[in-house]
């Protein structure tokens, strides 16, 4: 446990906080500095792999865009397929989509039809859970095709924004908690 704690401390300290980005009052959690630190990046992937390697996960679904950074190495290490969940009109084939609310308006995420099957056991990966809207839409999209979402995994959580509340009883695993 002490080694996990040391790794978590290293991960947390590698994440840069940028005040007032992209707008005043936002404390942006910048994971690009984590990616510049090979040890912190490896530790991030290793902690997720250690948690999920023997859980029977058949698909890792990464939420655009930063879920594409963390999802594929996790999927490879646990022997699962990787499915990108994309913004509208980014996937070339037939898609299904799920709409979700933003602060002002709505957005959608999409995945290819047939990428996830009813018998799949899925892990949804993103870099951060804030209000939970995007993660909730990702879960609904996967559940709509009959697959089971085992858990959602994020590097960072902003707990004061209560994103977990949108996910109901679906489990969420995070490495680092930060202030919004």
Secondary structure, DSSP 8 states (H G I E B T S, - for coil): -HHHHHHHHHHHHHSEEEET-SSTT-EEEETHHHHT-HHHHHHHHHHHHHHHTTS---EEEEETTTHHHHHHHHHHHHT-EEEEEEETT--SS-EEEEEEE-SSSEEEEEEETTSS-TT-EEEEEEEEESSSHHHHHHHHHHHHTT-EEEEEEEEEE-GGG-HHHHTTT--EEEEEE---
